[in-house]
Amino acid sequence: MEQQLKEQASNIEELEKKYKRERSEKAWLALKFHIGEAKIKKRYQGFEASMKSMSVRINMLEREAAVVDGKQKACDEFKRNFKAFKSLKSSTAQVNTDAAAAGKGKGKQISRIIKEQGKHYKLITQLFNDLKSVKGSNAGHEKLGTNVGEKEASGQK
């Protein structure tokens, strides 16, 4: 009977060791699982933060692109109006020269010039408004405004 008790005691000890080993393995696996879960959460939070910052950057770039696009449109419109204005100035200068050289029908020529200038009054007004509005964004065009004023003051009436 003592022999059986010793065997049972040794079996109990082995079972206790096995139980402790399994328990420690389970605890170790649970710890590994929690560590892995924490790493995944940390990576996800980092990814989420980078996505938010990229979204903010994209929105900022879209706003900047809209501003640049608006300035480009204003500049293109200014260029078109300025070309039309230069064309108008050259055509009126030629008419004045022709009228002076012909020596006759000056009244007719003058009325034609006035009519032509009346048609382009809106264009000229728009050009000067564009000059005022674009002057801040296109600093190289100040001379254009002064040259126009000088030519008008020099006697093209």
C-alpha positions in Angstrom: 0.0 0.0 0.0 2.9 2.3 0.7 4.0 1.6 -2.8 0.7 2.7 -4.2 0.7 5.8 -2.1 4.2 6.7 -3.4 3.2 6.1 -7.0 0.1 8.2 -6.5 2.2 11.0 -4.9 4.6 10.9 -7.8 1.7 11.0 -10.3 0.2 13.9 -8.4 3.6 15.7 -8.5 3.9 15.1 -12.2 0.4 16.3 -12.8 1.1 19.4 -10.8 4.3 20.1 -12.8 2.5 19.5 -16.1 -0.3 21.8 -14.9 2.2 24.5 -13.9 4.0 24.1 -17.3 0.8 24.3 -19.3 -0.4 27.3 -17.2 2.9 29.1 -17.7 2.7 28.3 -21.5 -0.8 29.7 -21.7 0.2 32.8 -19.7 3.2 33.2 -22.0 1.0 32.8 -25.2 -1.6 35.3 -23.7 1.2 37.7 -23.0 2.5 37.3 -26.6 -1.0 37.9 -27.9 -1.5 41.1 -25.9 1.9 42.4 -27.0 1.1 41.6 -30.6 -2.3 43.3 -30.3 -0.7 46.4 -28.8 1.8 46.5 -31.6 -1.0 46.3 -34.2 -3.0 49.0 -32.4 0.1 51.3 -32.4 0.7 50.7 -36.1 -2.9 51.3 -36.9 -2.9 54.6 -34.9 0.3 55.7 -36.7 -1.3 54.8 -40.1 -4.5 56.7 -39.2 -2.5 59.8 -38.1 -0.5 59.8 -41.3 -3.8 59.4 -43.3 -5.2 62.5 -41.5 -2.1 64.5 -42.1 -2.1 63.6 -45.8 -5.8 64.5 -46.0 -5.1 67.9 -44.5 -2.1 68.4 -46.9 -4.3 67.4 -49.9 -7.0 69.9 -48.9 -4.3 72.6 -48.4 -2.8 71.9 -51.9 -6.3 72.0 -53.5 -6.9 75.4 -52.0 -3.5 76.6 -53.2 -4.3 75.3 -56.6 -7.6 77.1 -56.7 -5.9 80.4 -55.8 -3.2 79.9 -58.4 -5.8 78.9 -61.0 -7.7 82.1 -60.3 -4.6 84.2 -60.6 -3.7 82.5 -63.9 -7.2 83.2 -65.3 -7.0 86.9 -64.3 -3.5 87.0 -65.9 -4.8 85.4 -69.1 -7.8 87.7 -69.3 -5.4 90.7 -68.8 -3.2 89.5 -71.6 -6.2 89.1 -74.0 -7.5 92.6 -73.1 -4.1 94.1 -73.4 -3.6 92.6 -76.9 -7.0 94.0 -77.9 -6.1 97.4 -76.5 -2.8 97.5 -78.4 -4.7 96.5 -81.5 -7.2 99.3 -80.9 -4.5 101.9 -80.3 -2.6 100.9 -83.5 -5.8 101.0 -85.6 -6.8 104.5 -84.2 -3.3 105.8 -84.8 -3.4 104.6 -88.4 -6.8 106.3 -88.9 -5.5 109.6 -87.5 -2.5 109.5 -89.8 -4.7 108.6 -92.8 -7.0 111.5 -92.0 -4.2 114.0 -91.7 -2.6 112.8 -94.9 -5.8 112.9 -96.9 -6.6 116.5 -96.1 -10.3 116.0 -96.9 -13.3 114.4 -95.2 -11.8 115.1 -91.8 -15.2 115.4 -90.2 -16.1 112.0 -91.6 -12.9 110.5 -90.3 -13.3 112.1 -86.9 -16.9 110.8 -86.6 -15.7 107.3 -87.6 -12.9 107.5 -85.0 -15.4 108.6 -82.3 -17.7 105.8 -83.2 -14.9 103.2 -83.1 -13.7 104.5 -79.8 -17.2 104.3 -78.4 -17.4 100.7 -79.4 -14.2 99.9 -77.6 -14.9 102.0 -74.5 -16.0 99.0 -72.5 -12.9 97.2 -73.5 -10.6 100.0 -72.5 -12.5 100.4 -69.1 -12.1 96.6 -68.6 -8.4 96.9 -69.3 -7.8 99.6 -66.8 -9.8 97.7 -64.2 -7.7 94.6 -65.0 -4.6 96.7 -64.6 -5.7 97.8 -61.2 -6.7 94.3 -60.0 -3.7 92.5 -61.5 -1.1 95.1 -60.5 -0.6 93.5 -57.1 -0.1 90.0 -58.5 1.8 90.9 -61.6 4.3 93.6 -60.6 6.0 93.7 -64.0 3.0 95.4 -65.6 3.3 98.9 -64.0 5.0 100.3 -67.0 2.1 99.3 -69.2 -0.3 101.5 -67.3 2.1 104.5 -67.4 2.8 104.1 -71.1 -0.9 104.0 -71.9 -1.4 107.2 -70.0 1.6 108.9 -71.6 0.4 108.1 -75.2 -3.1 109.3 -74.4 -1.7 112.6 -73.0 0.7 113.0 -75.9 -2.1 114.0 -78.3 -4.2 111.1 -79.5 -7.6 112.7 -79.1 
